[in-house]
Amino acid sequence: MLPDKMNRKQKLIVVVMDLLLLVELAVAVYLGYQHQENLTIIFLRTYVPAMLVTVILARIGIRKLATER
């Protein structure tokens, strides 16, 4: 279980994760816009896997950097 408060390294991971998610979203929208006839499929095939990898790796990183009490 995660502690109530996060240390600096954990907070940094959250900030980096948020920035990566924004970049991934922008790239997915851009690629979808390039092929408007398949916008939904391209968006979902681009954003969902990237988002899942980012969130899962961030969760693993946050847990590994958790301080013991």
Secondary structure, 3 states (H helix, E strand, C coil): CCCCCCCHHHHHHHHHHHHHHHHHHHHHHHHHHHCHHHHHHHHHHHHHHHHHHHHHHHHHHHHHCCCCC
